[in-house]
Amino acid sequence: MSGGSRLVYSTESGRTCPDCRQALADCRCAALKKAAKPAGDGVARVWRESKGRGGKTVTLVKGMTLADADLQLLGKKLRASCGTGGTVKDGVIEIQGDHAERVTELLVKAGHPAKRAGG
């Protein structure tokens, strides 16, 4: 065996995780990745963007250090308050339309430090 090969299946335990080399049933890598705190300084930065969106404006909220489930819930509350659609991707809340001022006010009222950024 060369030094670059790795075990992917064992007759004793079945498939193994490529990172920790434990059986997939015993692997804790996914749980550790989910528990890792998202990157950000805790200050929500709110800005508008239309670049690469066919001229359509969206409001972005970035820098929150919330878990994915909490971020999804916050995104849902913000979209409902603005009466529009949107999504949460890669730790960034996207809200359709120009609602930067309203979103900033809502975040501050909810107790999250927030400030306007960009244009």
Secondary structure, DSSP 8 states (H G I E B T S, - for coil): --TT----EETTTEEB-TTT-SBTTT--HHHHHHHS--SS-S-EEEEEE-TTTTT--EEEEE-----HHHHHHHHHHHHHHHT--EEEETTEEEEESS-HHHHHHHHHHTT--EEE---
